[in-house]
């Protein structure tokens, strides 16, 4: 009975030490230059999509009725620019990278199994 209690106490100490290390790591990360670090970490979690935003604004400008037609002349190029940015701008996040890595590893393992 005493051995079980000692084992459980050792496990609780390990968990406590792990939590302390994690808190210290988060505190050290928080001390980094906040603006640039926050921008970088934010981009990894949620990538901005300027192409999609430009396309949406362009479509809105095309559908706004205006007698002079200026919005139609501006809306079309905005849609084209948005499509170009969608093709050229990489808006992947960590989730996307992990998903693609998982797909690649499964493809490699399927290929390996098919050879053997």
N, C-alpha and C positions, 0 to 999 in steps of 0.2 A: 504494500500500500504506500509506503514511504517513497519507494522508487518511482511509482507512478506520479506522485506529487512532485518529486524532484524533476522528472522528465517534463511534466506540464509547466513547471516554473521555468525550466530552461527554454522551452518553446516560447513562453511569454516574454522572456528576456530577449530572445532573438527577434521577435516581432517588434518589441519596443526599440531595440537598436536599429532595426531597419527603418522604422518610422522616423527616428531621430536623424538618421543619415539623409532620408528623403527630404525632411524639413530643412536641414542644413543646405542641401543641394538647391532647393527652391529659393531659399534666402540668398544664396550666392548668385543665382540667376537673376534675381530681382535687383541685385546691386550693379548689374551690367548697365551700360548706357541705355537708358530706357527707350528713347525714341526709336533708335535704329533697331534695337533688339525686338521691340514690340512690333515694328513694321515687318521685320523678317518673319517672326513667328506667326503673325497674323496672315501673312501671305502664304505660309505653309498650310495653315488650317483652312483658309477661305480665299481662294485666288480671285482677284478681281477680273471681270470680263468686260473690258471696255468696248469690244466689238459688238457684243449683244446690246449694250446700253446705247451705242450709237445707232444701231439698227432700229431699236424701239423708238428712239427720238425721231429718227428719219421717217418711220412709218406714221408716227403721230403728226409730224409736220405735213406729210402728204395728205392726210385725211382732214386736216383743219381747213374749213372753207375760208378762203380769203380772196377778195376781188382782184388784188394785184398779182397774185401767183408767185410771190416771193418764196413762200414756204414750200411750194412745189419745186422751185428751182434749187432750194437748199436741201430739201428732204431726200431727193434722189441720190445726190453725191454722198450724203450721210449714210444711206443704206449701203452703197457700194463700199465706202470706207470701212463700215462696220463688218461687212463680209470679208474684206481683205484682212482686217485685224484678227478676225476669227481664225483665218487660215494661218496667219503668221505668228500670232501670240499664243504661247503655251500657258494655258490656264489650269494646269494640273495641280492637285493638292496631294498631301501625304496619303490620303485615302486612295486616290487614283493610282499612285505609284505602288502602294501595297497590293492593290487589286491586280494590277498588271504583273507584278512580281509573282504573285500566287498563280496567275494563269500561265506564266512562263515556266515556272517550276513544275506545274502539273503537266504541261506539254513535254517538257524534258523527260519527266519520269514515264510518261506514256510511250515516248519514243524509245526509251531505254528498255522498257518492258516488251515492246514489240520486237526489238532486236534479239533479246534473250529468249 
